[in-house]
């Protein structure tokens, strides 16, 4: 047995210095009860406080910045991050884009979670929406109608703002961030779907109006039905995309290289045909 192998194994599993310093910075934030936006000590002060080198501090800060735990402001210093969900958005979006065979399934899962959040909180949402919120929601639907799906980015921006305003009165930042994070992931991956038809556009606008109408009437069941109606066309587009992808995969896996009788067709002959 190679006597060096156990030492190599211990070295491999030992947390890296960067991870150790990152954990130390997190502990510093917690121990000092720092809040989002509060400044962290300078790089030199962190080196002294944590007993780490400048390079280790810099690498650790980079790691924490990716996770939104800290925020580096060039020329100003390092601050406690806003603890957003950008890392979650990036990870989910990449997961959806990584494999063409899986992206529509990922989107379907995201839509399901968004719908569960909004429908599950229906009564609380209705209880917290003020008249000015309802007026703002109606205004966003009017703008969606004015822009139309041909103004893709504007239409989508109104849709996002609608759902943001719907959740905002709850005062639950995590729920709001999650809802918008799922929306952002969908917006990143959704271009792989076929575009909205005129019928889809009209239905989307009508569903948003129904959501506001139910909210004004305090009708929780109508509110949930309107939300379900809003997500139904998206579910259909995802189902159609998954079916089309499956058919294309089946064609690529063998049918293109065989003739009707099942005999194998030479590659050059197949390309000419």
Buried (B, 14 or more C-beta within 10 A) or exposed (E): EEEEEEEEEEEEEEEEBBEBBBEBBBEBBEEEEBEBEEEBBEEEEBBEEBEBEEEBBBBBBEBBBEBBBBBBEEEEEBBBBEBBBBEBBBEBBEBBBEEEEBBBBBBBBBBEBBBEBBBEBBEBBBEBBEEEBBEBBBBBBBBBBEBBBEBEEBBBBBBBBBBBBBBBBBEBEEBBBBBBBBBBBBBBBBEBBEEBEEEBBBBBBBBBBBBBBBBBEEBBEBBBBBBBBBBEBBBEBBEEBBEEBEEEEEEEEEEEEEEEEEEEEEEEEEEEE
